[in-house]
Every structure is written in C-alpha cells, then in structure tokens.
Amino acid sequence: MTDHLEQLGANLRTARKRRYPHDGLAAFALRIGVSRATLQKMEKGDLSVGIGKYYRAAELLRLTEPFTGLLRVQESLFDD
C-alpha cells in the first residue's frame, strides 16, 4: 500500500513542478489551502492526509479525471 501512496506523492510533486514551475512548497500549499508541512506530507504519500486535500491539488493541476475511476468496480461478462 505504501508504494502506491509514495507514487501518488511523487506524481503530485512532478505535476506541481511542471504546472507551477515558479511555485515553491509554500506558494503551492497556499494555493490549495494547506500548510507547507501538509503539502510535504502529501508529496511523500502520507496516509494521514485526507483525500479531499489531494483532490483540491488535482483540481488546480487539472488532473481530476482519474478520481472518477477510484474504487470503480470493473464490469465483467460473468457478472449477473
């Protein structure tokens, strides 16, 4: 599980640097309404940060589409 969360954090960091190259941690944290320390936790994939904060970051980064697929059960030809 931690590998997936670490990847989520790494993806967030990469997207932040690409979309807002002139923002440091403090500036981007302000944009999403969290503290610098919380953003650092997010970029490490810390489980203590609520998904709403990740979603707010995704909104600013124009990456909300993947959230619609979270927890979606794939239909199968064998489902009744």
C-alpha positions as CSV (number, residue, x, y, z in Angstrom):
1,M,0.0,0.0,0.0
2,T,2.8,2.5,0.9
3,D,4.3,2.0,-2.6
4,H,1.1,3.3,-4.2
5,L,0.9,6.2,-1.8
6,E,4.5,7.1,-2.4
7,Q,3.9,7.0,-6.1
8,L,0.8,9.3,-5.6
9,G,3.0,11.8,-3.7
10,A,5.8,11.6,-6.4
11,N,3.1,12.2,-9.1
12,L,1.8,15.2,-7.2
13,R,5.4,16.7,-6.8
14,T,6.1,16.2,-10.5
15,A,2.8,17.7,-11.6
16,R,3.3,20.7,-9.3
17,K,6.7,21.4,-10.6
18,R,5.5,21.1,-14.2
19,R,2.3,23.2,-13.9
20,Y,3.6,25.7,-11.4
21,P,7.4,25.8,-12.0
22,H,7.9,29.1,-10.1
23,D,6.0,27.9,-7.0
24,G,7.9,26.6,-4.1
25,L,6.2,24.4,-1.5
26,A,4.8,27.3,0.5
27,A,3.3,29.0,-2.5
28,F,1.6,25.9,-3.9
29,A,0.4,24.9,-0.4
30,L,-1.2,28.4,-0.1
31,R,-3.0,27.7,-3.5
32,I,-4.6,24.5,-2.2
33,G,-5.3,25.8,1.3
34,V,-2.9,23.6,3.3
35,S,0.2,24.3,5.3
36,R,3.6,23.7,3.8
37,A,4.1,20.8,6.2
38,T,0.9,19.2,4.9
39,L,2.0,19.6,1.3
40,Q,5.3,17.9,2.3
41,K,3.3,15.0,3.7
42,M,1.2,14.8,0.6
43,E,4.3,14.7,-1.6
44,K,5.6,11.8,0.5
45,G,2.3,9.9,0.2
46,D,1.5,10.3,3.9
47,L,-1.7,8.3,4.8
48,S,-2.7,10.9,7.4
49,V,-3.7,13.5,4.8
50,G,-7.3,13.4,3.7
51,I,-8.3,12.6,0.1
52,G,-10.0,16.0,-0.1
53,K,-6.7,17.8,0.0
54,Y,-5.3,15.6,-2.8
55,Y,-8.5,16.3,-4.8
56,R,-8.0,20.1,-4.3
57,A,-4.5,19.8,-5.6
58,A,-5.7,17.7,-8.5
59,E,-8.2,20.5,-9.3
60,L,-5.5,23.1,-9.5
61,L,-3.3,20.8,-11.6
62,R,-6.3,20.0,-13.9
63,L,-6.0,16.3,-13.0
64,T,-9.4,15.4,-11.5
65,E,-10.4,12.9,-14.2
66,P,-8.5,10.0,-12.6
67,F,-10.6,10.5,-9.4
68,T,-13.7,9.4,-11.1
69,G,-12.2,5.9,-11.6
70,L,-11.2,5.4,-8.0
71,L,-13.0,2.4,-6.4
72,R,-14.9,1.7,-9.6
73,V,-15.7,-2.0,-10.0
74,Q,-15.0,-3.3,-13.4
75,E,-17.9,-5.0,-15.0
76,S,-17.4,-8.5,-16.2
77,L,-19.1,-10.6,-18.8
78,F,-19.7,-13.1,-16.0
79,D,-21.5,-10.6,-13.7
80,D,-25.2,-11.2,-13.2
